[in-house]
Amino acid sequence: MGKEKAIREIADLPGVGPAAVEKLNAAGYKDLESIAVASPTELIEIAGLGEGTAVKAIKAARDALEMGYESADILAEKRKLVGKITTGSTEVNELIGGGIETQSITEIYGKFASGKTQWCFQTAVTVQLPIEQGGLEGNCLYIDSENSFRPERVEAIAKNLGLDRDTVLKNIFVARAYNADHQMLLAEKAAELVKEKNIKLVIVDSLTAQFRSEFIGRGQLADRQQKLNKHMRVLQRLAEMSNVAVLVTNQVMERPDIMFGDPTAPIGGNVVAHASKTRLYLRKSKENKRVAKLVDSPSLPDGEAIYAVTENGIEDI
């Protein structure tokens, strides 16, 4: 028996021919890691592989990468690579463990005018700061689904931080998402730009607006959740495999079944909740004050922080 060929790239996987490789590359699946963390359904839809072939290809990719159990000390070493982006507020940074983390999704949700998009403007600038100042010396991809990106806000924040406004704007790559499918495609294409453009932060503002407007009524809820789940998986994979921070904003709804307490709940249900590692609920207070409530985190206690939104961006009170 001849020696089996070593699997080093997608073209080496069993049953994956040149045409399938081309389709996978076009969809952003360009290395063994992207195949190893994919589901058979994804490969069937994208490359037209049979179910058996898709399962074998994924297993071969995982075997080649020796994916399986890892001891906790190895995971601890990986955690040391996590970067953190300052929010502009010391109190908020302390609440979330030092800033917005790479390798995971941070979700912020709240009512209209609670200041969700301000977080996007702020972090799109602060990610460019030197590491010792709370940045990651990297650039930002900004998926805008509500036509809410405003360069003048970015310029004001950059000026306040003593950064060159033109340079800061050139380092933020904005794409307008016109529908849910377009938004999903932009997220899939993001992986290609991460290394090329030195991306350290990916923003989706807003995560659910397009899905909410396109999938109306309970009859379409299952379809919406299925698509949203796929979208979140792509963002999750991007964060973990590229060591970037993913910040998503989310809309809210009023839950009539809540008799006591705040009836406000984020859109997307468990699909978004389980994929987001850190979840923050924002609400408006008096004047320019805002309150950020840490709702969920794998390692931090619940709590609240008060901060201000001014012409200069997010600041301590």
N, C-alpha and C positions, 0 to 999 in steps of 0.2 A: 504493500500500500504506500502511495506517495504521501509525502508530508503535507498536511493541510496548510493552505495559504493563510498567512497572518492577516488579521482584520485590522486595518489602520484607518480606513476611510469608508464612506457610505458605499462606494462602488464595490468594495470587497464583501459586502453583506450577501448572504445567500438569497437568490431569487430577485435581487434588485439590479435590473438592467440599466443601460445608459438612459433610456427614455424616462424611467422612474427616477433616476438620479437627477435628471434635469428638472423634472416636476418638483421634486423635494427641495432642490436648491432654490428654485423660483419662489417657493413658499417659506424660505428661511431655514430649512433643515439642511445645514451645511456640514455638520460634523456628527461623530458617533454619539456624543452626549445628547444632542437634540433628538436622535432616534431612540436612544435608551430610555428617555423620560416621556416619550410619546405613547399614546394608546393605539391599539390596532386599528380602531375606527378612524383615527386621524390619517394613518398611512393608507388605508383603503380609499378614503375620500380624496386625498391629495394626489397619490401616485397610481391609483387604480390597481393596487396589489390585491391578491386574494387574501382571505382571512388567515389561512394557514401560513402563507408567505410572510404576511405582516407580523404574525406572532413570532415566527422563526427569526426574522430580521431584528426585531426588538431584543429577543433573547441573546442573539449573537452579539449585538452591540453591547448589551449589559455584561456578557461574559468577557468580551474583549477589554472592557473598562474595569472589570473586576468589581462590579457594583453589587453591593449586598450589605451585610452588617459591618459596622465600623465601631471600634471601641470609643468610649466617650472622650478619651484624651485626644483622639484625632479630631473629633468634632469641636473640642475646646480650642484646638489650634486654628480650625477654620473660623471660629467665632472671633479670633484675634484680628482677622482680616476685615471685619465689619467696620465700615466707616459711618460717621454721623454728621448730619448737616444741621447747622444751627437754624432755629426758627426766628431768631432776632430777639427773643425774650428769654432771659435767664430762668425765670420761673417756669415757663413752658418746657424749656430744655430739661430742667430737673424733673419735671413731671413724667417725661417720656424717656428718661434715662440718658440724657445727654444730647439728644437731637434725633432727627429722622434717620433711621437706620438703612443701610444697604442690606442686600440679601433677603428683603421681605417687602410686603406691601403695607403701606400706612394709609388708612382710610379716614377721611374727615367728613363729617356730615352735619347738617344743620338746616334751619329754615332760611328763607330768602333774607339777604342782608346780614347773615350771621358772620360773614367774612371768610368764607371758604376759598374764594378765588384769590384773596389777599395772601393766603398761605402759598398759593402757587407762584404768584409774582415774587414773593419774598425768597422762597427757596430756589427759584430759578436763578436768582442773583447770588444768594449766599453759598450755593454749591460751588461757585467760581472762586470763592475766597481761599486763601492759603489754609492748610490743615490746622495750623496753630491759631487761626482766627475762627475756626468752626466750619470751614469749607472742605471741599475734597479736590480743589484745583482741577475741576472738571466742568463739562458743559451739560446742557439740558435739552431733552426732547420734550416737546409740549404738544399733546394732542388736545385740540380745542373743539369740543362738540357743541358749544353753545354760543360761539362767536363772542367770547368774553375777554379774549386776550387784548391787553391795552399796553402798547410800548411805552406810553408816557408814564405809566405807573412803575414800570421796570426802570426807566430812566431816573425817576425820583428816588427810588430805593438805592440804585447804584451811586447816585450823587451823594446821598447821605452816608454811604459806606466808603466814600473816597475812591470809587472805582471809575474807570473811563467808560462813559455811557455807550459809546460806539462799539467798544470791544465787548462789553457785556451783552449788547443786543445781538452782535454777530455770533455769540456763543450759545444763543437760544434758538433752537430749530423748531419752528411752529408748523403744525399741519392742521388744517380745518377738516374735521370729520363731518360729512354731510348725512350719513345714515349709519345704522348699527354695523352693517357689513363693512362699510368703509373704515369705521373705527377699528374693527377687528383686524382688518388688513394692515392698517397703520401700525398696530401693536405687533403684528407678526413681522413686519419689515423693520421694526426698531432694532432687532438683534443685529442686523447687518450694519447699522450705523454706530453701534456702541463703541467698537474699537476704532473705526475710521474717524469718528468725530470726538473721541475721548469723552463719551457720555457717562455721567455718574448719577444722573437723576432723570427719571421718566415720569412725566405728569400727565394724568388723564382728567380733564375738567370739562364736563362732568362724566363720570363713569356710566350712569344709568339714563341720562336724558333721552338719548336716541332710542334706547330699548323701550323706555316707558311710552314714548310717543308712537312707536311702530307696532307694539304688541299691546293691544287694548282689550280689556275685558278678561274675565276668568278663563274663557275658552282658549285664549292664546298664552296663558300663564306658563304652561309646561314648555312651550316652544321658546318663550322668552328666557326662562330659567336655564334651559339647555344651552342656548347661545351665550348667555351671560357666563355660565359655568366654563364654557370653552374659552371665552375671552379672559376670564380670571386665571385659568390655567396657563395661558400664554404669558400673561404678566408675571405670574408667580415664577415660571421657568426663567423668564428674562432676569428677574431680580436675583434668583439663586445662582444661576449659571454665569451671569456676567458681573456679579457683585456690584449691582447698581441699586439705588433706592427707587422705589416706585411709590408715588404719591397720587392717590385718587380722591376726588371729591364725589360726594353722593347726595342725592336729593332725599327728601323725607316725605312721609305721609302721616296723616292723623289716624290713629287706630281707635275706632269707636268702642272696642271691647275693653279698653283700659278705663276703669271707673275712677281710680285714684292715681295720683302722680302724673307725670308728664306723658301724654299719649303719643308723642312724636316718635316715629320709628323710621329707620333708614330703608330705602328701597333695595330690593334684591334678595331679602331674606337670608336664609342660611348659606346660599351659594356665595354671596359676598362676605358674609360674616366669617365663614370658615377659612376663606382664602386670605383675608386680611389679618396680619399678625398683630397690628396695633390699630385700635379704633378710637377716634376722638369725636365727641359730640360738642359742637360749637354753638353758643347762644349769645345773643346781643344783651348787653347790660346798659347802664346809664352812659349817655354821651358817647365817647369813642371807646369805651371799655367793652371787652369781650371775655367770655368765660370758656375755657377749654376743659372738658371733663374726659378723663381717661376711662373709657368704657371696657376695653379689653386689651390685655397684653399677656404674653406667655410668661413674663418674668417680673412684672411690676405691679404694685398694688393700685387699686382704683384711687382716684384723687382729682382735684381741680386746680387750675391755675388761672389767674386773672392777668390780662395783658391789654395793651392799647393798640388800636389801628389808627395811625396818623398819616399825614402826607408822606412821611419818611418810611412808612411801612409798618411792620410789627415791632413793637417796642415794649420795654418794661414800663410800668406805671410810675 
